[in-house]
Amino acid sequence: KSDVKDGGPGKDGIPSIDDPIFVLADSQAADFIRDDDLVVGIEIGNEIRAYPHRVLDWHEIVNDSFGDLFLSLSYCPLTGTAFAWESLSGSEFSTFGVSGLLYNANLILYDRLTDSHWSQIALKCVNGENIGDIPKTIKIVETTWLQWKNLYPNTSVLIGDVRFNRNYDVYPYGPYKTDHNYFIFEASPENNALPNKERVFAIIDNDNSEVFQFNQFSGGKTIRTLFQGKNYLLVGNENVICAFELDDSLSELTFSYNSNLDGVGFFTDDEGSQWSVFGEAISGPRQGTIMKPATSVVSYWFAIAAFYPNPQINSK
């Protein structure tokens, strides 16, 4: 495709993290990460980990494992998008690397087993032996370090890879994050309904997207939306938004944001259950119930508008 661009550094020129180093959130992490730093958080079983943007800006992919689950977490600094998916090439385990190619300014990964290319935001294999395959995504939460460690005080945090020595205090793309008109690679179509680099939360359904702005959730809020025939619940505040597809057994409940819950409790329902930011009922009548996560992503506005033209902007 003519829209596929050479990003410059070449294949593996931006090195993935394959031997991640984690430290605990207490004093070990204090000198490394600031409260307002953005992180991508994952909770699987009793394992809770945070992956800071400041590390991901330099590596873009982390190949990691939780017990016998192997996952690849990717973050594209140019589109501000993060996804985690099972590290599968076909039916076999593979690690993923940075291909050096971009589509609409967005990361194209490759799996090291077959050298197939995978579009990150499009969530599919676009070239090679696995073309057409759709990765099995794993629920992530993107928020500030302060919000994450308040929810999960026992979290560990990624600080790098045993093979590399980088100064993660330095952001490698200059004014990119804050200058709405500065692009290293163009994306199309353009859509100026919102500022290009505004971070938005987007629900994705096939080729369609509904977009929510963080300021809609200031102080804590729940929003219900019907999108593409599906019932969604969004819960969040100005630092974090989570979204779930509600089945019939949950759609009649009334949900409320609650910032006063202890630990991982993030919202409640009118039956008295407390729910985590990952959509698990951690106490009350529904304890043990897990909501179906929406296919969603935090992204710069311009990227969602390019991959999912004319996205619906929620105005509730």
N, C-alpha and C positions, 0 to 999 in steps of 0.2 A: 504494500500500500504506500502511495506517495505521502500519506500523512504520518507514516512512521519515520521518526527522525533518529539520527545518531546522536546520543547524548554527550559524546565527547570522550569520556574516560575509557570506553571500550568494555568488553565483556570482563566482569569481575574487577574492573578498574575501581569501582566502589565495592570494597570487600564485605561480604556478608559475615555476620557473627555466627560461627559454628561451635565455638567453645565459650559459651557465655559465663561471665563471672557475676555472681549476685552477692550482695551484702544485706544484712537485716536493716529495717527501717530506723532502728534506734540510733545511737551515736555513730555507728559505722557509716551511715548515709548522710549525716548532718553536714559534712564538709563538701559533699559531692553535689547535692541537689537542693534547690531553693523551693520554698512553698508555692510560688506561682509558676514553677516549671510544669509544662504539660507532660502527662504520662499516658501510656496505654496500659490498662490493667486487665489481668486474666485471673480467674478463680476456677480451679479444677480440683475437686475434692478438697483436701486440706491445704493444697498448695496455692499460695497467693503471690503473684509477682507483678511488679511494675516495670515498664520499659520506657525510660525517659526519651522524649523527643530529642534532647541534646545529644544522646547517643545514636538514636535512629537517623538523625540528620546526616551522620557520617557513614552509616552502614546500610541503611534502608531495609535489610532483611536480617532477622534472627531465626536461626534454626534451633529449636529447643524441644525438650521432651518433658512430659509430666507422666511419670511411670512408663507405661507402655504406649502412651499417646505421643506421637511425634507431630509437631506443628511447625509451621513457618509463619512468623509474624512479619508483615511487610509494612513499611511506611514510606510514602513518597513525599519528600519535602516540597516538591514543586506544586503538588495539588493538595497537600495537607491531609492525605487520606491514609488510614490504617485499616488493615484486615489481618485476621489470623485464619489459617485454614490447615486442615490435615495435610501432612507432607507426603501426599500420594501422587505418583505418576502412574496412571492406569491403576492397577491394584497393588503396586509395589511401593515401598518406602523410598523416598528420594529427598535429598536436600535441595533447596532452591538458591539461586544466585541472581545477581543483577546482570541483565543481558547487555546493558549499555544502550539499549534502544528505548525510545519513548513514543507513546501515541497520545496525541492531545496533551502533551506535557506530562503525561502520567507514566509511571514505572511499568516496564514490561519485564517480568521475571522469566527465568528459564529453569526447568528442572534438570538436575545433573544426570539423571538416569537416561533420558531420551533426547535432551537438548530442545525439547518443545518449549514454545514461548507462551506465556500466560499474561493476559491483560489484567492489571490489578483492579481498577474500578469496574471494568466490564465483567469481572468475575468469571472468566472462561479462558480456556486454552485457544489461542488464535492461530497457531502455526506449529507444524510438526506432527509427530506420531499420535499425540493425544488431542489433536484439533477437535474442538467442539465439547471437550470435557468441561464440566463445571466443578470447581473445588467445593469440598464440604467445609463451610465456614464454621468458625468457633467464636462464641460470643466474647466480645471485648467491651471494655468501658474506657472512654477517653475523658480525662478530666485533669484538674490540677493535682500536683503532689499533695498539697494540704488536704484537699477533699478526699483523695484516695487513702491517705494514711489515717484520716479520721474514721473512714469507713472500715479500714482493714489495718489496724495498728501492727499486726503480726506479719505484714507483707515483707517480702524481700524486694530488692531493687537492682536492676541491671546496671553495672558500672563499666562494662566493656568486655573484651575478649582477651584471652591469654596471649594471643599472637600480636596484638596491636597496641601502640601507645599513641593516643590522640589527645589533643587538648579540647575536651568537650565544652569548655567555657566559650569557645569561639564558634559562632554560627557561620557556616560556610557560604551563605548566599547573600551577604551584604544586606541591602534594604528590601529584599524580596518580600518578606513577610508583611511589611507595613506599607509599601508603596503599591497602591492599587493599579498603577499604570506600568509598572516595571515587570516585564516578562523576559525570561531567558529563552523560552520556547512558547510560541503562540498556540492557542487552542481555539477550535471553532465548532459550532457557531458561537458567536459572542452574544451576551445577553446582559444588558446594563440595568436590569430591574433592581439589583442589589450591588453594593460595591464588590469588585472582583475578588478581593482577598478576605472578605468577611467569612469567618468560620460559621458554617451552618450545619444543621443536623438534617440528614436526608433519609427518608424511607425509600427503598428501591423495590419495584415490582416489575420484573421483565424489563421493558424499555421505558418504564414510567417512574417518576419520582415525585414525592411530596416533600417540601422543604420547610423546616422550622428554624426560627432565629432564637438564639440563646436569650435575648432580652425578653422574649415572650414568657420565659420561665423565671424571671427575676424574683427572688424571695421564696421560690418554691411553688410549683403548680403541677396539676395534672391536666392533660388535654386528651379528649377522645376524638378520633377521626375515622371516617369511613372512606377507605381508599381502595380503588380497584375491587370493590365488593367485599373487602375484608375490614373487620373491626380492629382498630389499633388503640392501644393505651400508651401515652407518652407521659413520663414523669421526669421532672428535673428541676434544676435551678440554673443560675447564670453560669455555673461551672461544669455541669454534667447533665446530660439527657439520656434516658434509656427508653426503649420502645419495644412493645410486645404485641403480638397478634393474639387477640382474645378468642377463645373458643366459646361455644354456647354455655358451658358450665361457669364461665367467668364473666360473660358479657353483661349479666344482670347486676353485678356488684358495683358499688360506688367506691372509688379509690381516692385517697387523699395523700398528698405529700406530707411528710412529717419529719422535720429536721431535729426533733427532740428525742428520737429513738436512740437507744444505746447501740453502740457498735454498728453492725452491718444493716440494721433496720433502716429502710429508706422511705417506705410508704406503707400505708395501711388500707384495709378495706372495711366496709361497714359491718362485717361479721366479726371483726376483731383480730384478724390475722395481720401479722407484720411481714413485709416482703423486702428482700434485698434488692440492690441495684441490678442484680442479674436475674431478677424475676423469680426467685425461690421464696416460698412461704417458710419463714424461719420460726414462726410460732403461731398459735391460734388454731382455729378449726381446719384451716387449709394446710397446716404444716406438712412439708414434704412435696407439696404441689410445685411444679416448675412451669412457668409460662413459656410459650413458644416465642423465642426472640424474633423481632422483625429483622429482615435484611436491611441493614442501615449502615450509615457511615457519617462521620464528621468530615467535612470537606471545605475547601475554599469554594465560594459560590461559583466562580467561573468554570470550575472543573465539572461540577454537577450539571451546570447548564450546557456544557459541551457534550458530555456523555449521554445526558437524558434531556434532549432539547425541550424547551418550554415547560420546565418543571412547575408543578402547582405550588404556590407559596401559601402556606397556611396563615390565616389572619386572625385566628381565635385569640 
